[in-house]
Amino acid sequence: MSKEEMNSAIEKFLNDGGEVTQLMYADKKDVKKAQQAAYHLDKQYGSEKSKDVVERARTREDSMIFSRDERWKK
C-alpha cells in the first residue's frame, strides 16, 4: 500500500465517523493485568472464583463516571 493510498484510506475512515486515538505504552503491570483479566474471562463459566472476579470488574467499570475508552483518550 502506497502512502497516498494509506492517506486516502485514513481520510475515508475519518469521514465515515471513525476516530483516531493515541496509543499508550503498556508496562509490565498493564500486561499482567490484561493477562489476568483474559484468563478470568476465559474461565468464568467453569470457575466460581473467576466468575466473581469478572463480576467485580464489571461492577467497578459500571461505577466509573467515564468509560474505559474515554479514560484512555487524550
Residue pairs with C-beta under 8 A, 6 or more apart in sequence:
1 9
14 20
21 69
21 72
21 73
21 74
22 73
22 74
24 72
26 34
37 57
39 50
40 50
40 53
40 54
40 57
41 50
41 54
43 50
44 50
44 51
44 53
44 54
45 51
61 67
61 68
64 71
